């Protein structure tokens, strides 16, 4: 049997260390969240129980945590829907060259490299100086779109760059209108990519801190509420919250992946049925 080179073991060890560095903090928080009533914020653990999870569901123990969760969830849905719609429209628009398209593309990408806190400060100033109330559903919504839209547009640019236009031409030859081509041909083909854009939009919004810091107004989103808790909460209830939010995030990702798998399975089934019909 051929022996593996030493570089294989070195790179494998480096990869394992990287995984520990990446997921170690999350696992540590998950373990410490199951401490007993006398537990603290560090090891060693003092008992094992679900005490701090029960304490988390007592409103007086954690302030407005559930209100902030609802706001983050609603804001995430708003950002997700807007990101998907605008990204598809932008992807369709950039399929043909137009005056200023190159400049517009670089302007879109530029928002990714501008420091997030400056975006938050700028959007907050625009809203306040215009006499509009600074609120998570308006200014916060706008500042988060400067973060999610570039990702969605870049994905759509890549999708349409390799899109086979012969499908559209065939549909038009059969008498389909432009809207019917988009609805019955383009959208079903790019549906899995739309799931990816939606996942990006929701998750990037749900955990965004810097761009929401100065644009959420008097009501915190979940990341801001958790940050506030770090200054006055000295019990493992903070770890219990972190564990639950991590589980929620994983469930959201699993849900999106399940939808994408179902769409792919349905497309494959339709393709096989069409093939059988030609035989």
N, C-alpha and C positions, 0 to 999 in steps of 0.2 A: 504494500500500500504506500502511495506517495505521501511523504511527510509535508505538512504545511510549512510555509516559510515563517520565520520569527515575526515578520511584520504582521502576519495574520493575528497572532496572539496579542501583539501590542495594540493593534487597532481594535480588536475585540474588547480588550480591557478598557481602552479609551471610550468605546461606545457604551459599555456598562456604566462607567463613571458618569458619562453624559446623562444617561437615563436616571441615575441616582440624583444627580444635580437638578434634573428637570422635574422629576416627580417626587423627590424626597420631601420637600416642604409640604406638598399637598398630603402625602401619606402621614407625615408627622402631625399635621393639624387634625387629620381624621382620627388618629390614634388618641391624641390628647382630648378630643371631644367626648370620649367615652369614660372620662374619669368619674370618680365618686363625688359626693357632695362637698368633700373637703379638698377637692383637687385645685391645683393652681395652673399657671400658664407654662410651666416647665416640667421636665422630668425630674425625679421619678414620679410615676403615676400613683395616685392615692385611691385605690379601689377602681372597680369597673362598674359602670351603670349607665342608664339613659337619663340621669337626673338633669343634665344641662340641656338636653333636647326638650324635656318637659318645661324647663324654666324658660326656654326660648319662646314657647308659645304663650307665655304670660306677657301681655302687652306692657305692663308696667316695668318689666325687667329690661326691655330693649327699646323703649321709646316708640318711634314711628317706623319700625322695621318693616311691618307688613304693608303700610301705606307706601313706603319707598319701593318695596318690591312690586306693587301694583303699578306704580308710575313707571318703573323701569321696563316692566313687561309691556305695557301699552305703548310706551315710547319705542321699544324695540320692534313692535309690530308695525307702527307707523313708518319707522325708518326702513324696515324690511320691504314693505309694499312699495314705497316710493323709490327705493334703490332698484328694485326689480323692474318697475315700469320705466323709469328714466334710463336705466342701463340698456334695456331692449331698444327703446327709441333711439338712444345715442348710437348703439351698435348698428342699427339699420341706417341711420343717417351717415355714418362714417364709411359705409360700403362704397360710396362714390366720393371722389375728391370734390371739394368745394373751396371757395375763396376763404382763406383763414383757417382751414382745417388743421394745419400743422401747428399754428400758434395756439389754437383752442386745445389741441391735444396736450401740449406742454403746460398750458395753464391748468388743465385738469390734474396732471401728474404733480405739479408744483405743490398743491395743497397737502400732498403726502409728506413732503420734506420740511414744510414750515412747522416750527415747534407748536405742539397742540395748545399749550397755554396761551400762546399769542393769538391763535384762532379764537379761543374762548374769550380772551380779553377784547379782541376786535369786535366779535359778534355782540358781546354784552354792551360795549360802548355804542354800537350802531343802534341797538334797540333802545337803550336808555336815552340817548341824545335825540332820538326820533320821537320820544314821548310814548313809546309803546312799552307795556309792562314786560319785564324780564321773567320768563316762565319756562318751565321745562318742556311744555308742549309747543312753544313757538321758537324762542331763541335757542333753547336747548336742542330742539328738533333740527333747526337750521345748522347749528354748529356740528352736530353729529353727521349730517349729510356730507359735509366737507371731508369726512373721514371714510364713509362707506361708499359713496358714489364712485370715487376713483377706482376702488377695487372692483366694483361691479362692472364699470365701463371697460376696464382692462380685460376682464374675463370675457365680456361680450365681443370685444375687438378680436381676441384670439379665436373665439368660436366662429364668428362670421368670416374670419380670414381663411378658414379651411372649409367653409360651407360650400357644398356642391350646388351651384345655381341651376343645374339641369333639372332638379326636382321642381323648382319654380317655373321654369320654362315649359315643362311637361304639363303642369297644372294650367298654365295660361293657354296652352294649345288646346286643352280640353274645355276652354271657355270660362275658367275661374277668374273672378275679379281680383283686384289687388288685395282687398280685405280678406277674401276667401283663401288666397295664397298664404297670407300671413297666419290666418287662424287655423287652417287645416293642413298646412304643409310646414311652414317655418316653425311655428310654436311647438308642435309635437316633436319635431326633430331636436330642437334645442332645449326641450323640457328638463332633462337632467342637469344641464348647465344652469338653468334658471333656479333649480333647487340649490345649487352651489352658491349662486348670487344671494338667494334668500338667506341661506345659512350665514354667509359672511355678514349681510346687513343686520340680522338679528343679534348675532353673537358680538359683533364689534360694538353695537349700540348698547347691549345689555351690560357690558363690563367697562364702558368708556368712563373715564374719570376726568382727565385733564380738560377735554373740550366741553364738559358739562359743569365744571367747577364754578365758572363765573357766568353761566347762562341758565341755570336751573331756577333762579329766583329763591323764594323762601322755602320751597318744598324740595327736599333732597330726593335724588334717585338712590338706588340701592348701593352703588359704589361709594357715593358721598356719605351715606348713612353709616356704612361700615367704617369708613375712614374716621368719622366722628366718634364711633364707638371705641376706636383704639386709644382715644385720649381719656376716656372715663370708665371703660369696662375692664375690670381686672380679674375676670373669672373665665373659665372655659366655655361660657355661653357664646363667646365670640368664635371659638373653634367650632362649636356646634352649628352656628350660622354658616361658617365657611364650608363645613362638610355638606350641609343641605344645599347650598348654592352650587357646589361642585357637582353633586348628584343631579340637580336640576339641569345644569349645563350639559352633562353627559346624556341625559334623557332627551334634551332638545336635539342634540347632534344625532342620537340614535333614531329619533323620529324623522329627521330630514333624510338620513341615509335609507331608512325603510321606504319612504316615499319615492326616493330616486330608484331604489331597487324594484319597486312595484311598477314604476313607469317603464324602466328598461325591460322588465319581464313582459309587460303588455305589448311593447313595441316588437319584441322578439316573437311573441305569439301571433301578432298581426302579420309579421313578415313571413312566418312559416305557413300561415293560412293562405296568404297570397300566393306563395310558391306552390302549394298543393293545388290551388285553383288553376294554375297555368299548366299543370301536368295533364 
